[in-house]
Amino acid sequence: MEYIEANNSIGEQTPQGTASIVQSETSRRKFNHLKGLSMVLIGAVLWGVSGTAAQLLFQRFNFNSGWLVTVRMSIAGLLLLLSVSIKSGPAYTIAIWKNKRDAMKLILFAIIGLLGVQYSYFAAIQYGNAATGTILQYMGPIFITVYVALRRRQLPSLVQLASVFLALFGAFLLVTDGDLHSFAISPLAVFWGLISAVTVAFYSLYPNGLLQKYGAATISGWGMLIGGIGMGFIHPPWHFTGHNTFSSWMLTGFVVLFGTLIAFYIYIASLKYISASEASVLACGEPLSATLIAVSCLHVHIGFFALLGGLCILITVTLMAWKGSTE
């Protein structure tokens, strides 16, 4: 009898105990949410600084964007996979290749998502500058919203429609600087910037299932390595063109380690804690940091109307993320 009563006392939950558990769970969720938001912000700022470093490599040291993509993705991928192998073992690292369906999804994510956004973003910088290329990339949430609306078979809301028109108006101001008769930036920069926006939407939405199953480090590592190998067929790493100086290699190291390895990993990992819409809001730190550095350090001229257009795009991202978080 004493045994049964002891077990019952252990199994029963007092109101105070239940409230404590609920409060603990709520605190854990808030902490994870804050953690995810912080991760996105750090990654976004690193991307912005990395974009400016890449602009220096292209315009002052005559580097090729395709070569830089090959090197940064291959090295970052190898380092990530090495860290996963040391921490969790080789068997865990290669487990995804034992599932044919997951392996095919990984390859698709690597080529269209990671390689697509890497090359298109750098091409936009090479033909334009880090500030405008980054801002154009942040039209990605428009494509995320459109895709989600089509998948749910729902008509866009008034907020979504207003956001799309505001983003299009912002893009118009950004590329023309208010002059109807000319482009303020290269049409090729505009093209690659928009392609970058589409690929941002893809890699933000597509890998969620893989992330939950295999982890961010594994998916990011294999994605980077596959994308780097794929680009290597077009731009082999041993076909280097550019100025071989200490400064250029320091910038390259920053782009590879901080702008690729750390930035992509923590952004993708953050999607375990927050939604893609929320991530897109704080990711606005990237165009803001890229613009500030480009204007202050590289003396890139950005006209008033171009700045207004960039602001319209950032407001669009915020509106869409707010709408997504309230649904």
N, C-alpha and C positions, 0 to 999 in steps of 0.2 A: 504493500500500500504506500509506504513511504517512497518507494521507487517510482510508482506511477505519479504520485503527487509531485515529486521532484521533476519528472519529465514534463508534466503539465505546466509547472511554473516556468520551465525553460522555454516551452513552445509558445506560451501565451505572450502577447504583446500588449503592454500598457499603452494608453493614449499618448503618454509622454514619449514612450519609446518609438511609437509609430511616427509621431511628429518629428522626432529627431532623425529618423531614417529618411523621411521625405525632405527635410531641410538639408540633410547631407547630400541627397541626390540632386536637389536643386542647385546647391553650391557647386557640385561637381560639373553640372551642365553649364552653369555660368562661367566657371573657370575654363572649360574646354572651348566655349564660345569666344571668350576673350583671347584665349590662346590662338584660335584660328584667325581671328581678326588681326592680331599682332603679327602673325606669320605672314599674312598677305601684305601688310604694310611694309614689313622689312624687305620681303621679296620684291615688291614694287619699286621701292627706292633703289635697290641694287640693280634692277633692270634699267631704271632711268639713268643712273650713273654709267652703267655698262654701255648703254646706247651712245652716250656722249664719247666714251672711250673708243667705241667702234668708229664713230665719225672721225675722230682724230686719226685712227689707223687707215681709213679709206682716203681721206682728203689730204693728210700731211705726210703719211708714210707709204701711200700708194698700195695698200693691201687690197687683195681681192676678197669680196664678200663670200663667195663660194668656198674659197680656201679656208677662211676663218670659221665658217660654219662646220666644215669637215673636222678641223682641229678641235674646236671647242666642244662639239658634241661627242667626238670619239674619246677624248681625254676625260671629260666629265663623266661619261658613261662608264668607262673602265674604273675610275676611282669610286664611283657609287657602288658598282657591283663588287669591287674588292672589299669595301667596307661591310657590305651585306654578308659576303662570304666569311669574313673574319668574325662577325658578330653572331650569325645564325647558322653558318656552315654551308659548304658547297651544294649539298642536297636541296636545301631550302632555296638557294639562289637559282637553280635550274629547274625547280619544280614546275614552273609554268609551261615549260616545253614538253611536259608529259601529257598535257591536255591540249589536244589539237585545236579545239575551238578557241580556247583562251590564247593560244599562241598566235592564231590568225588575227584575233582582235588586237593583240599587242603589236603585231607588225603594222596593221592598219593605223593604229594610234601613233606609232613611231614615224611612219612616212607622211601621213596627211597632217597629223597633229603637231608633233614636235619638230620634225624636219620642215614641214610647211611653214610654221610660224617663225622658225629660226631664219630660214632663207629669205622669206618675204619681208620680214622686219628689217634685216640687214640690207636687203636690196633697196627698200624704201629710204633707209638712211643714206646709202651710197648715192642714190640719185637725188636726194633732197637733203634733209638734215635730221638730227635725232629728235628735235622737238616736234616737227610736223609729222614725221613718220610714226612716232609714238602716239600722238593724239589721234591720227587716223586709225591706228590699231585699236584704239579704245571705242570704236564703233562696234566692237564685238558683241556687247550686250544687246544690241539691236537684233542681231542674228540669233542670239540665244532666246530672246523673247518671241521672235517670229516662229522659231522651231517649236518652242513649248506650246504656243498657241495652236499651231497646226497639229501637233501630236495630240493635244487635248480636244481638237476639233471645236475650238471656241473662237468667236470673233474677237478681234483686239478691242480692248477697252478704250475709253476716251483718253486716259492717261498714256496708254501705249501708242495710240495714234498720234497724240500730241508730241510724244517723245520721238517718234520716227521723223515727223516733219521738222522738229527742232534740230535733230541730228543732221538731216539732209541740208537744212539751211546752214548749220554750222560748218558742214563739210564744204559747202559752196563758198562761204566766206574764207575758210581756211586756205583753199586752193586758189582763190582769185584775189584775195585781200581786197574785196569790194570792187574790183575792176572787171566789168563784164567782157572786156575785149582781150584779156590775157590771163595766163596762169601765173600765180605767184610762185608756184613750185613746179617741178618737172612733172609732166603727165605720167611718166614711168614711176615716179615716187608716189603719185596718187594711186596708180594701179596696184603696186606692190603693198601699199599701206592698207588698201581695202582687202586684198587677199589675206594679209596678216590678220585683219579683223575676223574674217571667216574662219581661219584656222584657230584663232583664239577661242571662238565659240565652240569649235569642234573638240579641242583638247580639254575644255572646261567641263563639257557634258559627257563625253564618251567614256572615259576610263573609270567611272565611279565603281562599277562592279569589280574590276580588276584591282583597284586600290584596296577595297575591303577584303579581298581574298588573299592578295600577295604582298600588300604593303607598298607605300609610296616610293621607298628607296629602290626596291626591286623593279617596279614598273618604270620609274624614271630612268634608272640605270640602263636597263635593256632598251628602252625607247631611245635614249640618247645614243647608245652604241650602234643600234640598227640604223638610226637616221644618219649618223656620222659615216658609217660604212657605205650607205646608199649614196650620199653626196660625194664620197671619195671616188666613186667610179667616174664622176664628172670633173671633180676638182681634187686630184690626188694630193695628199699632204706633202709629198716630196717635190711638187711643182710650185715652189714658192716664188712669188713676185712681190717686191716692195723693198723698203729701206731697212736693212738689217742693222738696227741700233739697239742699245740698251733700253732706251725709252720705249721703243716699239714693242719689245718683248715684255717689258713690265706691264704695258697696257694689255697685251695679249693674255698674260697671266691673270690679270684682273678680270678680263672678260670671261675666261674659261672657268676660274674658280668661283668668283663672287657673282658674276652676271649670268652664269649658266648652272654650275654644280649646286651652289647654295640656293640661288633664287628660284630655280625651277622646282627643286626638291621641296622647299618649304611652302611654295604656292600650291603644288599638287597635294602635299600632305594636309594643308589647311582645309581642303575640300571634304575631309573626314569630319570636320567639326562645324563647318558653316556651309551655306548654300552657294551656288555659283553666282547668284545675284548679289549676295552680300560681299563675296570676294571681289566682284567687279567694282563695287563702290570704293573700297580702300585701295584697290589697285590703281585708282586715280593718282596715287602718289607717284606712279611712274612718269606719266606725262608732265606732271607739275615739276618733279625734280629734273627731268630731262630738259624742260624748257628753261628753268632757272639757270642750270649749268651752261646750256648752250648760249643763252643771252649774256650771262655774266662772264663766263670764261672763254668762250669761243667767239664772242661778239657776233653771233648770228642775229641778223635783223629780222624781226617779225613785226609786221605792220599792225595797226590798231584793229582793223577789220579781221585780220587773220587771228589775232588774239581773241577777239570776240567770238569768232567761229569755234576756236578751241574750247572756250568757256561754254558755248552752247552744247558741245559734245559731252563735256564733263557733267553738265546739268542733266543731260539726257540719261547718262549712266546712273546718276543718283535717283532720278525719277523712276527708272525701270527697276532699280534694286529696291526702292521703297515700295513700289507696287508689288514686287515679288514677295517681299517679306510680310505683307499684310494679307496675302492670299492663303 
